[in-house]
Amino acid sequence: MLIRSFRLGDYVHITRIWQETGLEQTETETLDALAKQLAWDSDLVMIAEHEGEVAGVIVGTIDGTRGYFYRLAVNPALQGLGIGRKLVEALEKRFKERGVTRVFIMVNQDNKKVLPFYSLLGYEVKEYITLSKKLTPNTDIE
């Protein structure tokens, strides 16, 4: 298994994995979010290859000494082979190299099946309330 940084040719493969795992929103939102992260720090978008094929992806970002990751996804046919764990470990290594002291992840509260996976990697559930609001473009500005 090879863990490496994202390459442009990976986009079609990772969007397929996101679709198969239910992580893709709309194609435009997915492309916009990925483009912003790649422009910000492309080394924190990591790809796992298994037998020469894109098998998984993780997207990370840093805010000061805090690291965040999201959109961890592994091809459903290859889950259980340690690919997700290797992606998290590789991203954590990059975080440490950049002075990150704490890593946060957000998991959809309806996706409780991933909690044992993160627990095995040393992550603990913390009680936070996350509020969200989608902002729409203001067309009233002259």
Secondary structure by P-SEA (a helix, b strand, c coil): cccccccccaaaaaaaaaaaacccccaaaaaaaaaaaaaaccccbbbbbcccccccbbbbbbcccbbbbccccccccccccaaaaaaaaaaaaaaaaacccbbbbbcccccccaaaaaaaabbbbbbbbbbbbbbccccccc
